[in-house]
Amino acid sequence: MKSPAPSRPQKMALIPACIFLCFAALSVQAEETPVTPQPPDILLGPLFNDVQNAKLFPDQKTFADAVPNSDPLMILADYRMQQNQSGFDLRHFVNVNFTLPKEGEKYVPPEGQSLREHIDGLWPVLTRSTENTEKWDSLLPLPEPYVVPGGRFREVYYWDSYFTMLGLAESGHWDKVADMVANFAHEIDTYGHIPNGNRSYYLSRSQPPFFALMVELLAQHEGDAALKQYLPQMQKEYAYWMDGVENLQAGQQEKRVVKLQDGTLLNRYWDDRDTPRPESWVEDIATAKSNPNRPATEIYRDLRSAAASGWDFSSRWMDNQHQLNTLRTTSIVPVDLNSLMFKMEKILARASKAAGDNAMANQYETLANARQKGIEKYMWNDQQGWYADYDLKSHKVRNQLTAAALFPLYVNAAAKDRANKMATATKTHLLQPGGLNTTSVKSGQQWDAPNGWAPLQWVATEGLQNYGQKEVAMDISWHFLTNVQHTYDREKKLVEKYDVSTTGTGGGGGEYPLQDGFGWTNGVTLKMLDLICPKEQPCDNVPATRPTVKSATTQPSTKEAQPTP
């Protein structure tokens, strides 16, 4: 006897099941890749620990980036033989057995350059090629040239690169955009995901998933061919983020996936390791020791997972907003991450349709719609009037407003009335003379007040524009650009982050000094310059007066339907 046809709800339930089985197969393919390079703390064991604890270098990243001159096992054996001998000099031993990273040449711009000219001149300065690396180097080879952020960041970083690529595209360097997309696709094919950066010690985590948006950016120049070309890699990345979902019961979490009690699927940040970060070894050990009430491995995992978020570190992840050792990143479901996952699902649907697979496109649309409902249900704080992260411990949306709350607007996942409330909250609580505050908390951490970061300025600007909130969007762009211009006028450089409580001052806080360069600031600055100046009269510096907004509406600019909560 023939089984009855499944009901419509059952059919809908079959769609995610089918798609996740496909992704499980993709995950298996990723696991069949070459052996993962070992990070320096594993390669060098006690030697790495001793060097970092001796604080031989002001920046812990220096030794993590050092290249062994011979087989690490031989170096380690020599160290064990020599370390207890009288007169042993650890610094001399390191200098003999390792090649330390070179300080980058300080770029001195020509006199009289405009802000735009300075940025255009920086692209070749920040470009690196590492098609081949030394055998025991922590640096991972990439097939094409790439643009680094600058300063101590000598490698490519995942989410930084999207905002850098926006600027490259604005400068007409589509070849560099294509190269960087190809590099990230190579990493997905080689390691199963895009690591935090192209270092062996970054392989245990990823960063905010912008690869699909990078492909979408490239498609602006190459058309649907780019979407079809990189569809397999986008699917593999989605499989990485959803790894383990097929075995989850309601109320459980597995790596980067969370299944709530009602079956809603969302994502969190996660690092596969629970040890101190090699690039911040001493700092992590000190943080763990400062809270004996928690297992050190738990703190290490949450520190690493915060690094995966890109927000390392922020009161956003902490129970006590002024104590880093209370962070619990893995029990927080971030609103920005899930907005990006929604966008990934939408782009996967578009790419599948471009490839002629309408059935798969419909499945991705179903997943995106389900996630959108989850964001609206669990990540809207109705009492406060803004989007926020969801807390897995309290089973409630959190109260803190952060710049991450603008991500649902950025990806067109927000309900229209909520986007309007977000515009009010942004202007009231986050907008400052020098741009958008990251949070309103002064914790001493770099992803808190008074720091403003270029990517968050752009996400807010674009997100508000998507919903017709052009005045607030212009305020953010204008204030931030003024800050960038004033700092450039005084110091002739663009920096990683800015103090937005004023204008003309770089940001502070965190584990390392302020870095200049700077990839994502360059990219966002170019995008904003072209946003505030008419195409017929492009500007090379920030105008002295705030441009007027021709018209401001409250209708979303997207063609996608907006949800009703």
DAZINOR-V171164 format. One record per residue. RES is the residue in one letter. OMEGA is omega in whole degrees, -180 to 180 (* if undefined). Layout:
{{RES/OMEGA} {RES/OMEGA}}
//
This chain:
{{M/-176} {K/178} {S/178} {P/178} {A/180} {P/176} {S/-179} {R/178} {P/179} {Q/178} {K/-180} {M/-179} {A/-179} {L/-175} {I/178} {P/-179} {A/180} {C/-174} {I/-179} {F/174} {L/176} {C/-178} {F/177} {A/177} {A/178} {L/179} {S/178} {V/177} {Q/-179} {A/-179} {E/-179} {E/-180} {T/-180} {P/-178} {V/-179} {T/178} {P/-179} {Q/177} {P/-174} {P/180} {D/175} {I/179} {L/-170} {L/174} {G/-176} {P/178} {L/179} {F/-180} {N/-177} {D/179} {V/-179} {Q/180} {N/177} {A/179} {K/180} {L/-177} {F/-180} {P/-179} {D/-179} {Q/180} {K/-177} {T/-178} {F/175} {A/-179} {D/-180} {A/-178} {V/176} {P/-179} {N/178} {S/-178} {D/-179} {P/178} {L/178} {M/178} {I/-180} {L/178} {A/177} {D/-179} {Y/-179} {R/179} {M/-171} {Q/-166} {Q/-178} {N/178} {Q/180} {S/179} {G/180} {F/-178} {D/-176} {L/-180} {R/178} {H/179} {F/179} {V/-179} {N/-180} {V/-170} {N/-177} {F/170} {T/-176} {L/179} {P/180} {K/174} {E/178} {G/178} {E/-180} {K/-178} {Y/177} {V/-177} {P/175} {P/179} {E/171} {G/180} {Q/171} {S/178} {L/180} {R/180} {E/179} {H/-179} {I/179} {D/178} {G/-178} {L/-175} {W/179} {P/179} {V/-177} {L/-178} {T/179} {R/173} {S/178} {T/179} {E/176} {N/176} {T/178} {E/-172} {K/-176} {W/179} {D/174} {S/179} {L/-179} {L/-179} {P/176} {L/-173} {P/-175} {E/175} {P/-179} {Y/-179} {V/179} {V/178} {P/-177} {G/180} {G/-179} {R/-177} {F/-172} {R/-177} {E/179} {V/177} {Y/-170} {Y/-171} {W/173} {D/-169} {S/-180} {Y/-177} {F/171} {T/-178} {M/174} {L/179} {G/177} {L/178} {A/-180} {E/178} {S/180} {G/-179} {H/-179} {W/177} {D/179} {K/176} {V/180} {A/179} {D/-176} {M/175} {V/179} {A/178} {N/-179} {F/175} {A/177} {H/179} {E/178} {I/-180} {D/-176} {T/-173} {Y/-179} {G/178} {H/174} {I/180} {P/175} {N/176} {G/-177} {N/173} {R/180} {S/-178} {Y/175} {Y/-172} {L/-176} {S/179} {R/173} {S/176} {Q/179} {P/-170} {P/-179} {F/-175} {F/-180} {A/177} {L/175} {M/179} {V/178} {E/176} {L/180} {L/180} {A/174} {Q/-178} {H/-174} {E/-179} {G/-176} {D/179} {A/179} {A/179} {L/-179} {K/-178} {Q/-173} {Y/176} {L/180} {P/180} {Q/176} {M/178} {Q/179} {K/179} {E/178} {Y/178} {A/178} {Y/-177} {W/-178} {M/-177} {D/179} {G/-174} {V/-174} {E/-179} {N/-175} {L/169} {Q/179} {A/180} {G/-178} {Q/174} {Q/176} {E/-178} {K/-173} {R/-175} {V/179} {V/174} {K/-178} {L/-173} {Q/-179} {D/179} {G/179} {T/179} {L/178} {L/-178} {N/177} {R/175} {Y/-173} {W/172} {D/-176} {D/-180} {R/180} {D/179} {T/176} {P/177} {R/-180} {P/-177} {E/178} {S/-170} {W/-175} {V/-180} {E/-179} {D/178} {I/179} {A/179} {T/-180} {A/-179} {K/-176} {S/177} {N/-177} {P/-180} {N/179} {R/174} {P/-179} {A/-178} {T/179} {E/179} {I/179} {Y/179} {R/-178} {D/174} {L/180} {R/-179} {S/174} {A/175} {A/177} {A/-179} {S/-172} {G/-178} {W/179} {D/10} {F/-174} {S/173} {S/178} {R/-176} {W/-169} {M/171} {D/172} {N/-170} {Q/-180} {H/-180} {Q/-178} {L/-177} {N/175} {T/-179} {L/179} {R/-175} {T/-173} {T/177} {S/178} {I/178} {V/-170} {P/-180} {V/-180} {D/179} {L/-177} {N/172} {S/179} {L/176} {M/174} {F/180} {K/178} {M/179} {E/178} {K/180} {I/175} {L/177} {A/180} {R/-179} {A/178} {S/178} {K/178} {A/180} {A/177} {G/-179} {D/-177} {N/179} {A/178} {M/178} {A/179} {N/179} {Q/177} {Y/177} {E/178} {T/178} {L/179} {A/180} {N/178} {A/179} {R/179} {Q/178} {K/178} {G/177} {I/-178} {E/-177} {K/-170} {Y/-173} {M/173} {W/177} {N/-174} {D/-179} {Q/-178} {Q/-179} {G/177} {W/174} {Y/179} {A/179} {D/178} {Y/-176} {D/-179} {L/-180} {K/-180} {S/-176} {H/180} {K/171} {V/-179} {R/-175} {N/-172} {Q/173} {L/175} {T/178} {A/176} {A/-179} {A/-180} {L/-177} {F/176} {P/177} {L/-178} {Y/-177} {V/179} {N/178} {A/-173} {A/169} {A/-173} {K/-178} {D/179} {R/175} {A/178} {N/177} {K/177} {M/178} {A/179} {T/-180} {A/180} {T/-178} {K/-176} {T/-168} {H/-173} {L/-177} {L/-179} {Q/-179} {P/-177} {G/179} {G/-176} {L/175} {N/178} {T/170} {T/176} {S/-177} {V/175} {K/-175} {S/-171} {G/175} {Q/-171} {Q/177} {W/176} {D/177} {A/4} {P/-174} {N/172} {G/-175} {W/-176} {A/-177} {P/-179} {L/175} {Q/-177} {W/178} {V/180} {A/-179} {T/-180} {E/-178} {G/180} {L/177} {Q/179} {N/-177} {Y/175} {G/-179} {Q/-170} {K/-179} {E/179} {V/178} {A/178} {M/178} {D/-179} {I/-179} {S/-177} {W/-179} {H/-178} {F/179} {L/177} {T/177} {N/180} {V/-178} {Q/-179} {H/178} {T/179} {Y/-180} {D/-177} {R/-171} {E/-180} {K/176} {K/171} {L/-172} {V/-174} {E/-177} {K/-175} {Y/170} {D/-174} {V/177} {S/178} {T/173} {T/176} {G/-178} {T/176} {G/-178} {G/-179} {G/180} {G/176} {G/-170} {E/-174} {Y/179} {P/178} {L/-179} {Q/176} {D/-175} {G/-28} {F/-169} {G/-172} {W/175} {T/177} {N/-177} {G/-179} {V/179} {T/178} {L/179} {K/-178} {M/176} {L/-180} {D/177} {L/-174} {I/-180} {C/-180} {P/-177} {K/-180} {E/178} {Q/-179} {P/-178} {C/179} {D/172} {N/179} {V/180} {P/-177} {A/-180} {T/-179} {R/177} {P/176} {T/177} {V/-174} {K/180} {S/179} {A/178} {T/179} {T/-179} {Q/176} {P/-180} {S/-178} {T/175} {K/-179} {E/179} {A/178} {Q/-175} {P/172} {T/-177} {P/*}}
//
